[in-house]
Amino acid sequence: MRSGEDAADSASEDGRREGAVDASRARVLDETAMRLALDQAQNALLVGEVPVGAVVVRDTPAGRQVVATGYNRPITDHDPTAHAELVALRHAAHLLGNYRLPECELIVTLEPCAMCAMALLHARVKRVVYGARDPKTGAAGSVIDVFGEPRLNHHTRVQGGVLAAASAELLQRFFATRRDMARMRRAAARPADAGVAPDANVAIPTGEATELPPKA
Ligand SMILES: [Zn+2]
């Protein structure tokens, strides 16, 4: 027969194991949702928008349900608020018939900006998961921390860094291609300036979404 101490050790060991299983399951769910968000980011890329994608999910007795998806489309829609998060959030709120989504989580490939972060707080979204950090406009701690602001009365949980490399790579490829195209245009306009120095800076300049020239 096990002593009381042995039984307690065994119970706490079981608890730790269950905790680890839960954490591992949560990570798989986050990564699965992030892959859907990355697909959405690809859609943005295909139409010449900064590649950021988002999905809204919720857990139901039948399992996890994807409620809505969205990708960055401010240029396409002539709408400075059409960030991936807000496109997905509007769609989800419309489908669920409620302006508050306390049972929903939003997964987005890039750290939300202040506008999106506030909208997510207004919607009472339960949790936000993002991929890459945005050193230029990130409002989950990179530039400011809207989610961590104690004076705001609702606190959405935030998890960053999920499949961050894949999200960042998509953005870096987009901006590298855009720089190459700008260089080619300059070279075509001034054939004498053939030797333009390559720009090796590949920071993630996501705030540039609204700076893209209108499409011809
Ligand atoms: Zn935003």
Residues whose N, C-alpha, C, O or C-beta is under 5 A from the ligand:
A	BS01	ZN	H83 P112 C113 C116
